[in-house]
Amino acid sequence: MSAQKDRWVFSFSFLLFCASSIPTRGSARLLQELSPQEYFSSLQAGRASLAYFSHNVSPGAQPFLEQIENSAEALQDYGISVVKINCPKEDVSRYCGKENALRKAYLFRGNMLIREFPTDALFDVNSIVANVLFALLFNEVKYVETLADLQNIENALKGRSNMVFAYVPATGTAEHRAVMEAAFVYGTVHQFVLTTEAALLKDTGNDESDVSSARLFFCHCQRATDLAQPCRRTAMGQTLTMLNIHRHLKLMGAPLVTEVAEDPEKVSTVHLQLGLPLVFILSQKETYEADRRTAEFVAWQLLGKAGVALLSRDLVDLNILLRSNVALKTPDEGVPVKYLVLEDTDEVITLVEDKNKVEQIQEDEEEDEEDEDEKENNNQDIQDDQVVEAVSRDKKRELPLEQILVLTEETFHSALLETARTVVLFYASWEAVSLAVLRSYTEVADHLKGTQGVLLSRVNCWDWPGVCTRENVTQFPTIKIYEKGERSVMYNGMWGTEELTSFIMLSRVSCPLKLATIDEAEGYLRGEFPSELSSYHHTSLLGVFSTATSEAREAFEEAGNILSGHVTMGMYFEDDGLALSRKYAVSPPALLLARSGGRNVEGIALSKQSAQDMVQMIRYELLDIFPEITVQNLPRYLQLRKPFLILFSDGDIGQMESKEMLKLAKGRPQQAFVACWLNLRKTPVGRGVLRAYFATMPSLPVLIWVNLHAGGQVFKFPSEQSITEMNILSWLEKLKAGLEIPSSTLSEEDWKPPLPAYDFLQMMETAVPELPLHTSHRHGDTPEQRPPESPGGDAALREEPSQETKAEKVGSPGRDLRGTAPRLAAREKQGKRHSEL
């Protein structure tokens, strides 16, 4: 059944129920006229009746009698009969014999008198119905005069039942009647409390200065347990009529957050039936708990104004943008569900309260996309950051993140314990380098799909700063590998897919790996052991120790912990270690380096005992003798701060040049400079380097000497000479003697970005100077004046944080729509162009 049809059926049924509350001219026939004897003999136990005793109706009593007659039909709907009793002149009984008694109306239940009403208090139908029901519902409706009385009732109800608190300026009014009629229907479900004291209304914290208007509040006491805190109250925004009160109570009784697993177009809730919109918070299983609390937070703010539903992306196959995090369904027939990208919960609330906001948000998103496309297509608008430019260019391409687990405040520690090794990417969703690394990370996840004992995960530090602070993450992005949630290794290499994959795979093996036999040691040097690393190109390092070299062995183990993931290190210290030492002509403690699958094993004495010295020595020994320079390995060689003797080649270098350069690198002078080569086809950025060195592009291959750390002079090897070891050494001697003229000299000014970097903290302080930088409350924090958490589930009610709810104990959702989508709608603009500042 459609929402429109449901709404019509509900409204029609309720109008039938309430129709009897409207007085009609035909009610006179319901007024019985009896003698005193007939009336008292007809009374039935438990049945209420309103009686008026009269000898002869005086002209002054005629208006009252008309109102009594008009109220007969309304009271009959509540099982109350209205009777006019004609007293004989000779009757001197209690009700007929005294003149004062004839100016009153009497309410009986059975033959028991409940209440006497002066006729001037029953001045119209509303006052009659209100006062009669108020008297009959004495136990269902409590009247209070002070705040202490109200608090006592609240405390008695906490944990048991909810309360409906109503203020009316005076009894006998239409609002008073509406409250009493509602209490007659719902009095067994909720405790009704009434007051006419304006001071009490102000004492409850109501800011409304107008005390001439009636007010009604639904007090959520059922789940409250803290006697020191009042029950949370939800005010009814409409005027006090029976229909509005029934509508309000029906909304209060509905599930605060409805979990749906179907197309939003097919969803119908009581809110839609009552003409209110329905807000969907789009969730996913990795962030379910956070999304649930966010939905509850929003639902509390919109209680009585809109419904809130939690829609799981994992259960519904919707053709919507991944970045959408909120959907809105209106009760209007034929209007499609709108999917939006919102930044925080305040925008969701404004979305409901301001009907024009939906169109405005959609128009802004379309204008932003058009502006960004126009700027990106404008060749004059040059990006000052290539990473930002690349991310901005591909921002509409959605990443396959299914194989990467999203970690939150609640799931972080439990996830680390579930897998032998957990790889965690700490990033910020608005930061360009983080997003670029996230793309490489998805490729790593694809390469390692199905690998046992390795879990790839990510933490958005913009959403969960508490996690990142506790894990000592001081920069974005950061990758750490955790072993069963204990020891962690931080990655500090290049962000390429190949480098990340190698780091993760190498981290699976103990570093150093303790080898038990000579056969294992030999297999390790050949790259065959352990087997899971046989497919990865790496240099094997094997430490050989004797029982007398325990200090060096401990330093080697500490160095292995530092270098874990970056190198493979083995350790052999069995009794037959001397046999292995003699084979490779070394004495323990020693280091064996096996390059190219063990075909070339080099022995190095470990004379330095400290772990840091070993780390530096190992890093240096791992450098290739005659390396091919790439973007990835260039930083390692720049750290040596030595001159470069670099051979630029258009493709692979010839066998003769390679042989001569290798001989040169292995000779004595190699300690003074880095001999290397660069393949312009594999590393095309080298052409830009040559253009910076020379006015015109030189013919290839070309041998260059450049000292970036002293003077920046660039020398070109004579093209007429062949590249041999002897010719190069002779040329280097001339350079040393100052006999060669440099082809060019590089500028001494620092290589800085064209524009200064963003100072995000300063921007935040400028924008919101009165707020601290860290305003989000995480696990263990105590938020001040935090809007309360809301109930959830099918029927259960969760209370505000002051009521010690589960939601409060695990953390407040803050104001960001955490987890529901990558929140880049506004953030990506910050990191895009400096000109925007």
Salt bridges, closest charged atoms under 4 A:
GLU116 OE2 - ARG94 NH2 3.47
GLU116 OE1 - LYS104 NZ 3.08
GLU154 OE2 - ARG233 NH2 3.00
GLU181 OE2 - ARG177 NE 3.12
GLU259 OE2 - ARG292 NH1 2.70
GLU296 OE2 - ARG292 NE 3.05
GLU296 OE2 - ARG798 NH1 2.13
GLU343 OE1 - ARG827 NE 3.70
ASP346 OD1 - ARG815 NH1 2.79
GLU353 OE2 - LYS305 NZ 2.94
ASP368 OD2 - LYS829 NZ 2.76
GLU372 OE1 - LYS395 NZ 1.94
ASP373 OD2 - LYS396 NZ 3.31
GLU376 OE2 - LYS395 NZ 3.96
GLU376 OE2 - LYS832 NZ 3.23
ASP381 OD2 - ARG833 NE 2.66
ASP384 OD2 - HIS834 NE2 3.23
ASP394 OD2 - ARG439 NH1 3.54
GLU409 OE2 - ARG470 NH2 2.50
GLU410 OE2 - ARG293 NH2 3.04
ASP463 OD1 - ARG823 NH2 2.40
GLU483 OE2 - ARG421 NH2 3.41
GLU483 OE2 - ARG487 NH2 2.76
GLU522 OE2 - LYS583 NZ 2.67
GLU528 OE1 - ARG526 NH2 3.35
GLU557 OE2 - LYS514 NZ 3.87
GLU628 OE1 - LYS682 NZ 3.35
ASP650 OD1 - ARG681 NE 3.20
ASP650 OD1 - ARG687 NH2 3.43
GLU660 OE2 - LYS663 NZ 3.87
GLU725 OE1 - LYS663 NZ 3.76
ASP816 OD1 - ARG823 NH1 3.94
